[in-house]
Amino acid sequence: MPETDLSLLIDAARASGEIAKQFFQSDAKTWDKPDGTGPVTEADLAVNAMLEEKLRVARPDYGWLSEESQDSLDRQSRESVFIIDPIDGTRSFIEGAKTWAHSLAIARAGKVTAAVVLLPMRDMMFSAGLGTGAHLNGAPITASLHKGVSGAQILAARPSMDARHWKAAEAPDIKRHHRPSLAYRLSLVAQGSFDAMFTFRPSWEWDIAAGALITSEAGGCITDKTGAALKFNGVDPRLNGVLAAGPALHSELLSLLAPA
């Protein structure tokens, strides 16, 4: 029986974890990217090289979009595309913390159809297939049903709380938390550990794609910061911010945001 896209991503994520562990908390080479988008390590590149070989051999007709690969608009002509972040949370990886993740997704006609987010140092594998639900280590997960913004547990970086993002003179009364990986933040919302997450900066598709499907398959709602549906494999692979939460809380948060 042919290997499904989801099982392919699960196997690839596990292989990614084994490679990354060899570099973790060691003297892995690290440098800053020339475009100023942050650091990269030899672990990022080793994982990316393995994934590109493994996945593109398995699905030669799929396009390729990865943070650590030179982008080619050839992917625009492909019905399906891999969207990959070899290590999401590279700064966390460099610091020796355990909150970095491998984020692997496949999108078809702009919509994510299979997704995996693996935190190998925490033994957490989030996965989802379109229409088949979301899982953590094989067990079903469900997004929070919290209603009402007051007291909601939110994952967001501090700049997202700036008054300029909100209709009122200040951000709403929420309890803000932070995790360095966007893929992990989305997965935690899908798990129901937090009520929502948001970021209002332009967001790279490879940070969001896998977590977006995991969130929606867990019953959550995810859009850009204007409430528009997310579409992947764009010419410019950046999204207009991200807002993810249970349906009721998502609507309320969206209503409080200043016009974009």
CORFEN-V545054 format. One record per residue. RES is the residue in one letter. BURIAL is # if it has 24 or more other ideal C-beta (glycine too) atoms within 12 Angstrom, else .. Layout:
BEGIN
<<RES	BURIAL> <RES	BURIAL>>
END
This chain:
BEGIN
<<M	.> <P	.> <E	.> <T	.> <D	#> <L	#> <S	.> <L	#> <L	#> <I	#> <D	#> <A	#> <A	#> <R	#> <A	#> <S	#> <G	#> <E	.> <I	#> <A	#> <K	#> <Q	.> <F	#> <F	#> <Q	.> <S	.> <D	.> <A	#> <K	.> <T	.> <W	.> <D	.> <K	.> <P	.> <D	.> <G	.> <T	.> <G	#> <P	#> <V	#> <T	#> <E	#> <A	#> <D	#> <L	#> <A	#> <V	#> <N	#> <A	.> <M	#> <L	#> <E	#> <E	.> <K	#> <L	#> <R	#> <V	.> <A	#> <R	#> <P	.> <D	.> <Y	#> <G	#> <W	#> <L	#> <S	#> <E	#> <E	#> <S	#> <Q	.> <D	#> <S	.> <L	.> <D	.> <R	#> <Q	.> <S	.> <R	#> <E	.> <S	#> <V	#> <F	#> <I	#> <I	#> <D	#> <P	#> <I	#> <D	#> <G	#> <T	#> <R	.> <S	#> <F	#> <I	#> <E	.> <G	.> <A	.> <K	#> <T	#> <W	#> <A	#> <H	#> <S	#> <L	#> <A	#> <I	#> <A	#> <R	#> <A	.> <G	#> <K	#> <V	#> <T	#> <A	#> <A	#> <V	#> <V	#> <L	#> <L	#> <P	#> <M	#> <R	#> <D	.> <M	#> <M	#> <F	#> <S	#> <A	#> <G	#> <L	#> <G	.> <T	.> <G	#> <A	#> <H	#> <L	#> <N	.> <G	.> <A	.> <P	.> <I	#> <T	.> <A	#> <S	#> <L	.> <H	#> <K	.> <G	.> <V	#> <S	.> <G	.> <A	#> <Q	#> <I	#> <L	#> <A	#> <A	#> <R	.> <P	.> <S	#> <M	#> <D	.> <A	.> <R	.> <H	#> <W	#> <K	.> <A	.> <A	.> <E	.> <A	#> <P	#> <D	.> <I	#> <K	.> <R	#> <H	#> <H	#> <R	#> <P	#> <S	#> <L	#> <A	#> <Y	#> <R	#> <L	#> <S	#> <L	#> <V	#> <A	#> <Q	#> <G	#> <S	#> <F	#> <D	#> <A	#> <M	#> <F	#> <T	#> <F	#> <R	.> <P	.> <S	#> <W	#> <E	#> <W	#> <D	#> <I	#> <A	#> <A	#> <G	#> <A	#> <L	#> <I	#> <T	#> <S	#> <E	#> <A	#> <G	#> <G	#> <C	#> <I	#> <T	#> <D	#> <K	#> <T	.> <G	#> <A	.> <A	.> <L	#> <K	#> <F	#> <N	#> <G	#> <V	.> <D	.> <P	#> <R	#> <L	#> <N	#> <G	#> <V	#> <L	#> <A	#> <A	#> <G	#> <P	#> <A	.> <L	#> <H	#> <S	.> <E	#> <L	#> <L	#> <S	.> <L	#> <L	#> <A	.> <P	.> <A	.>>
END
